[in-house]
Amino acid sequence: MALYDYRGSIHCHTTYSDGAGTMEEVMKAANEVGLDFVIMTDHDTMKPYDDGHNRYWGSTLLIIGTEITPQPNVGNHYLALGEERLNVEGLNQKAVQEIIDDVTRQGWFGFLAHPDHQGTRRFNVPPYGWKDWSVSGYTGLGLWDLQTDWQTQLDRDDAKMEVYTEFESALTGPRNETIKRWDELCRKGKVVGLGEIDNHNWKREWNGQTLQVFPYEVAFRTINNHILLQKPLDKDYTKARRQILEAVRHGRFYVSFDFWDDPTDFNFEIDNGKRVATMGDEIALGSEKTELVVTLPDEALLNVFLNGESIHEEENDEVLLEISEPGVYRVEAMRDNLTWILSNPIWVVKK
């Protein structure tokens, strides 16, 4: 199935809330890096939307969402995405389930942000993870967040300046507890996973040195989301925004670490002989044969999971497996001892 691959960053902040960069500075960086889209999520505001920033900025599509920050601010941050303006006034004063329900009622959808964020003692950042797992009605959750991963490394006893200057080598990938919980949730229903950068471009002091964490043009080259479309991204902004948001809502994308290697042309699909399913889809087992197909642009350590358990691992640029069990199938690819590609699942049901 030939699909068009579009790369973008999700979860970012500007001077409209607590980010250090203006919208113009952020989108200039996005253009320089070559992002196809950015989903901006300033805290508890639709001011960027009201100011007309929902548009193409050069070659980069900007979608204005918001990060709803329940008060008091101790976690349970909710990324809300949609097309028309969201009424955010007073939302962060409500209970978490009420927030999710209100966002849904307004035609938007949302993700549980950085669910296992631990904070860092070095910069006095408290943990802002997800606390209330009794909630329902959300579309998905963040699987891998640049800030969560990097901040965790800062509190190591052996942490030195290289953790900043060579941050890409210090990252460890998605947290095991996050992926385990996601696998469990996916066995109960559809839960889409996304990558976050949660970038603010803040400056921090460390041993007398001022660190810029992280310049937007650096963060935009790290954890990205590759949206797969059946048609090219439309040049009309409203149509293109709908294409991106529908793909995100459906789960037709994969999360990747783009810093070293370009994952474009990754493909994961399941063919039951009558139709072909890609990420985010549900498909029945075929009456004769059902095949799982993975292709990569370069060799990597490929791992195929069924219901959270590895069923196949090999170093290669492609995998072809005949499958006979229903369940939740997903794929991971590792390079340089770090997650390179993390697919959204395909749900296989009995014929």
C-alpha positions as CSV (number, residue, x, y, z in Angstrom):
1,M,0.0,0.0,0.0
2,A,1.7,3.2,-1.2
3,L,1.4,5.9,1.5
4,Y,2.7,9.5,1.7
5,D,4.9,10.1,4.8
6,Y,4.8,13.5,6.5
7,R,7.0,14.3,9.5
8,G,6.1,16.6,12.3
9,S,6.5,17.5,16.0
10,I,3.8,17.4,18.6
11,H,3.7,19.2,21.9
12,C,5.6,22.5,21.9
13,H,5.4,25.8,23.7
14,T,6.0,29.4,22.8
15,T,5.8,32.8,24.6
16,Y,2.0,32.4,24.4
17,S,2.5,30.3,27.6
18,D,5.8,29.2,29.2
19,G,8.0,28.8,26.1
20,A,11.0,31.1,25.5
21,G,10.5,31.4,21.7
22,T,8.0,33.5,19.8
23,M,5.7,31.8,17.3
24,E,7.8,33.3,14.5
25,E,11.0,32.0,15.9
26,V,9.6,28.5,16.4
27,M,8.2,28.2,12.9
28,K,11.4,29.6,11.4
29,A,13.2,26.7,13.1
30,A,10.5,24.2,11.9
31,N,11.0,25.4,8.3
32,E,14.8,25.2,8.6
33,V,14.6,21.6,9.9
34,G,12.1,20.7,7.1
35,L,9.1,19.6,9.3
36,D,5.9,19.1,7.4
37,F,3.8,20.0,10.4
38,V,3.9,21.2,14.0
39,I,1.1,20.8,16.5
40,M,1.6,23.6,19.1
41,T,0.2,23.1,22.5
42,D,0.6,26.2,24.7
43,H,-0.9,25.9,28.1
44,D,-4.6,26.6,28.6
45,T,-5.0,29.1,25.8
46,M,-6.5,29.6,22.3
47,K,-4.8,33.0,21.9
48,P,-2.5,31.7,19.1
49,Y,-5.6,30.5,17.3
50,D,-7.4,33.8,17.8
51,D,-4.3,35.6,16.4
52,G,-4.4,33.7,13.1
53,H,-1.4,31.4,13.5
54,N,-3.4,28.4,12.3
55,R,-1.9,28.4,8.8
56,Y,1.0,27.3,6.6
57,W,4.2,28.9,7.7
58,G,6.3,28.5,4.6
59,S,6.4,24.8,4.0
60,T,5.3,23.8,7.5
61,L,1.7,23.4,8.5
62,L,1.0,24.8,12.0
63,I,-2.0,23.3,14.0
64,I,-2.9,25.1,17.2
65,G,-3.9,22.7,20.0
66,T,-3.5,23.3,23.7
67,E,-2.1,21.5,26.8
68,I,-4.8,21.7,29.5
69,T,-3.1,21.9,32.9
70,P,-5.5,21.0,35.7
71,Q,-5.1,23.1,38.8
72,P,-3.3,22.7,41.2
73,N,-0.6,21.8,38.7
74,V,0.6,18.4,39.9
75,G,0.2,16.4,36.7
76,N,-2.6,14.9,34.6
77,H,-1.7,17.2,31.7
78,Y,-4.0,16.7,28.7
79,L,-3.1,17.5,25.1
80,A,-6.2,18.6,23.2
81,L,-6.3,18.7,19.4
82,G,-9.0,19.7,17.0
83,E,-10.1,22.0,14.1
84,E,-12.5,24.6,15.3
85,R,-11.7,26.8,18.3
86,L,-11.8,25.1,21.7
87,N,-13.5,26.9,24.5
88,V,-10.7,26.5,27.1
89,E,-11.9,29.1,29.6
90,G,-12.1,27.5,33.0
91,L,-11.3,24.0,31.7
92,N,-8.3,23.6,33.9
93,Q,-10.4,24.1,37.0
94,K,-12.4,21.0,36.3
95,A,-11.8,17.4,37.4
96,V,-9.8,15.4,34.9
97,Q,-12.6,13.3,33.6
98,E,-14.7,16.4,33.1
99,I,-11.9,17.9,31.1
100,I,-11.8,14.9,28.8
101,D,-15.6,14.8,28.4
102,D,-15.7,18.6,27.7
103,V,-13.0,18.4,25.1
104,T,-14.8,15.5,23.4
105,R,-18.2,17.3,23.6
106,Q,-16.6,20.2,21.7
107,G,-15.5,17.9,18.9
108,W,-11.8,17.7,19.8
109,F,-9.8,14.7,21.0
110,G,-6.9,14.3,23.4
111,F,-3.8,12.5,24.7
112,L,-2.5,11.9,28.2
113,A,0.7,13.9,28.1
114,H,4.1,12.6,29.4
115,P,2.4,10.0,31.6
116,D,5.6,8.9,33.4
117,H,7.4,12.2,33.7
118,Q,9.7,12.0,36.8
119,G,11.0,15.6,36.9
120,T,14.6,16.3,37.9
121,R,16.2,17.4,41.2
122,R,19.0,19.1,39.4
123,F,16.7,21.8,38.0
124,N,14.0,21.5,40.7
125,V,11.4,20.3,38.2
126,P,8.7,18.3,39.9
127,P,7.1,15.2,38.4
128,Y,4.1,16.0,36.1
129,G,3.1,12.5,35.2
130,W,-0.4,11.1,34.7
131,K,-2.0,10.3,38.1
132,D,-5.6,9.3,37.4
133,W,-5.8,6.0,35.4
134,S,-9.5,5.7,36.1
135,V,-10.4,8.1,33.3
136,S,-11.8,7.1,29.9
137,G,-12.7,8.7,26.6
138,Y,-9.2,9.8,25.6
139,T,-7.7,9.0,22.2
140,G,-4.2,8.0,23.3
141,L,-1.1,8.8,25.4
142,G,2.4,10.0,25.0
143,L,4.9,7.1,24.6
144,W,8.2,8.9,24.4
145,D,8.8,12.5,25.5
146,L,12.2,14.2,24.9
147,Q,12.0,16.1,28.2
148,T,11.0,13.1,30.3
149,D,13.8,11.0,28.9
150,W,16.5,13.7,29.1
151,Q,15.6,15.0,32.6
152,T,15.8,11.4,33.9
153,Q,19.4,11.3,32.9
154,L,20.3,14.5,34.8
155,D,19.8,12.9,38.2
156,R,22.3,10.1,37.6
157,D,25.2,10.1,40.1
158,D,27.6,10.0,37.2
159,A,25.9,12.7,35.1
160,K,28.4,15.2,33.6
161,M,28.2,18.0,31.1
162,E,28.1,15.4,28.3
163,V,24.5,14.6,29.2
164,Y,23.8,18.0,27.7
165,T,26.5,18.4,25.0
166,E,25.9,14.8,23.7
167,F,22.3,14.5,24.9
168,E,21.4,12.1,22.0
169,S,23.8,9.5,23.4
170,A,22.4,9.9,26.9
171,L,18.8,9.1,26.0
172,T,17.4,5.7,26.8
173,G,14.1,5.7,24.8
174,P,10.5,5.2,25.9
175,R,10.1,4.2,29.6
176,N,9.4,0.5,30.1
177,E,6.5,1.3,32.4
178,T,4.9,3.5,29.7
179,I,5.1,0.9,27.0
180,K,3.9,-1.9,29.3
181,R,0.9,0.2,30.3
182,W,0.2,1.1,26.7
183,D,0.3,-2.6,25.7
184,E,-2.2,-3.4,28.5
185,L,-4.5,-0.7,27.4
186,C,-4.4,-1.7,23.8
187,R,-5.5,-5.2,24.6
188,K,-8.7,-3.6,26.1
189,G,-9.4,-1.2,23.3
190,K,-7.8,1.3,20.8
191,V,-5.2,3.6,22.4
192,V,-3.1,5.6,20.0
193,G,0.5,6.3,21.0
194,L,2.4,9.5,20.0
195,G,5.9,11.1,20.5
196,E,6.3,14.4,22.3
197,I,9.1,16.9,22.6
198,D,7.5,19.1,25.2
199,N,10.0,21.8,24.2
200,H,10.2,25.2,25.8
201,N,13.7,26.4,24.9
202,W,14.3,27.3,28.5
203,K,17.7,28.3,29.9
204,R,19.1,26.5,32.9
205,E,22.2,26.9,35.1
206,W,24.5,23.9,35.7
207,N,27.8,24.2,37.4
208,G,28.1,27.9,36.5
209,Q,27.2,27.3,32.8
210,T,24.0,28.4,31.1
211,L,22.3,25.6,29.1
212,Q,19.7,26.2,26.4
213,V,17.3,23.2,26.7
214,F,16.7,22.7,23.8
215,P,16.9,25.1,20.9
216,Y,13.8,24.5,18.8
217,E,15.9,23.5,15.7
218,V,17.5,20.8,17.8
219,A,14.3,19.5,19.4
220,F,12.6,19.3,16.1
221,R,15.2,16.8,14.9
222,T,14.6,14.3,17.7
223,I,11.3,12.6,18.5
224,N,8.9,13.0,15.7
225,N,5.7,11.6,14.4
226,H,5.4,10.4,10.8
227,I,1.9,10.6,9.5
228,L,0.9,8.3,6.6
229,L,-1.6,9.6,4.1
230,Q,-3.2,8.0,1.1
231,K,-3.1,11.3,-0.8
232,P,-0.5,14.1,-0.8
233,L,-1.0,16.8,1.9
234,D,-3.3,19.4,0.5
235,K,-2.1,22.9,-0.3
236,D,-5.3,24.2,1.2
237,Y,-4.7,24.8,4.9
238,T,-8.1,23.7,6.2
239,K,-8.1,20.5,4.2
240,A,-4.5,19.7,5.1
241,R,-5.2,20.3,8.8
242,R,-8.0,17.8,8.6
243,Q,-5.8,15.2,6.9
244,I,-3.2,15.5,9.7
245,L,-5.7,15.4,12.6
246,E,-7.7,12.5,11.2
247,A,-4.5,10.5,10.8
248,V,-3.4,11.3,14.3
249,R,-6.8,10.4,15.7
250,H,-6.8,7.1,13.8
251,G,-3.3,6.2,14.8
252,R,-2.0,6.1,11.2
253,F,1.5,7.1,12.1
254,Y,4.7,6.0,13.8
255,V,7.0,7.6,16.3
256,S,10.6,7.9,15.5
257,F,14.0,9.3,16.6
258,D,15.2,11.2,13.5
259,F,18.4,12.6,14.9
260,W,20.8,10.1,13.3
261,D,18.8,8.3,10.7
262,D,15.8,9.2,8.5
263,P,13.1,6.5,9.0
264,T,11.0,7.7,6.0
265,D,9.7,4.8,4.0
266,F,9.1,2.6,7.0
267,N,6.0,0.5,6.4
268,F,4.1,-1.9,8.6
269,E,1.0,-3.6,7.3
270,I,-1.1,-6.8,7.5
271,D,-2.6,-8.5,4.5
272,N,-5.4,-11.0,5.0
273,G,-5.8,-11.7,1.3
274,K,-8.8,-9.5,0.8
275,R,-7.6,-6.2,2.2
276,V,-4.4,-4.6,3.6
277,A,-4.4,-2.9,7.0
278,T,-1.9,-0.3,8.2
279,M,-1.3,1.3,11.6
280,G,-4.4,2.2,13.5
281,D,-6.6,-0.3,11.5
282,E,-8.5,-3.4,12.6
283,I,-8.5,-6.4,10.3
284,A,-9.8,-9.9,10.4
285,L,-7.6,-13.0,10.0
286,G,-7.8,-14.3,6.5
287,S,-9.6,-17.5,5.6
288,E,-6.4,-18.9,4.0
289,K,-3.4,-16.8,5.0
290,T,-2.6,-13.6,6.8
291,E,0.8,-11.9,6.4
292,L,2.5,-9.3,8.5
293,V,4.9,-7.2,6.4
294,V,7.6,-4.7,7.7
295,T,10.0,-2.8,5.5
296,L,12.7,-0.3,6.6
297,P,14.9,2.1,4.6
298,D,18.0,0.6,6.3
299,E,18.8,-2.4,8.5
300,A,17.9,-2.3,12.1
301,L,17.1,-4.6,15.0
302,L,13.4,-5.4,14.2
303,N,11.1,-6.6,16.9
304,V,7.5,-7.7,16.3
305,F,5.1,-7.7,19.3
306,L,1.8,-9.5,19.9
307,N,-0.1,-8.3,22.9
308,G,3.1,-6.8,24.3
309,E,5.2,-9.9,23.9
310,S,8.0,-10.3,21.4
311,I,7.2,-12.9,18.8
312,H,10.0,-12.2,16.3
313,E,13.3,-10.5,16.4
314,E,16.0,-10.1,13.7
315,E,18.6,-7.7,12.3
316,N,17.2,-6.8,8.8
317,D,15.5,-4.2,6.7
318,E,12.4,-6.3,6.2
319,V,10.2,-9.0,7.9
320,L,7.5,-11.2,6.4
321,L,5.6,-13.3,8.9
322,E,2.5,-15.5,8.5
323,I,0.3,-14.9,11.5
324,S,-2.6,-17.0,12.8
325,E,-3.5,-15.4,16.1
326,P,-5.8,-12.5,16.8
327,G,-4.4,-9.7,19.0
328,V,-2.6,-6.4,19.0
329,Y,0.5,-6.3,16.7
330,R,3.1,-3.6,16.7
331,V,6.7,-3.1,15.6
332,E,9.9,-1.6,17.1
333,A,13.2,-1.0,15.4
334,M,16.4,-0.2,17.3
335,R,19.6,1.5,16.0
336,D,22.6,2.5,18.0
337,N,21.1,1.0,21.1
338,L,18.2,3.4,21.0
339,T,14.6,3.1,19.7
340,W,14.5,4.3,16.1
341,I,11.0,3.5,15.2
342,L,7.9,2.7,17.3
343,S,4.8,1.8,15.3
344,N,1.2,2.2,16.3
345,P,-0.6,-1.1,16.4
346,I,-2.8,-3.0,14.0
347,W,-5.6,-4.9,15.7
348,V,-6.3,-8.3,14.3
349,V,-9.6,-10.0,15.1
350,K,-11.0,-13.5,14.4
351,K,-12.5,-14.0,11.0
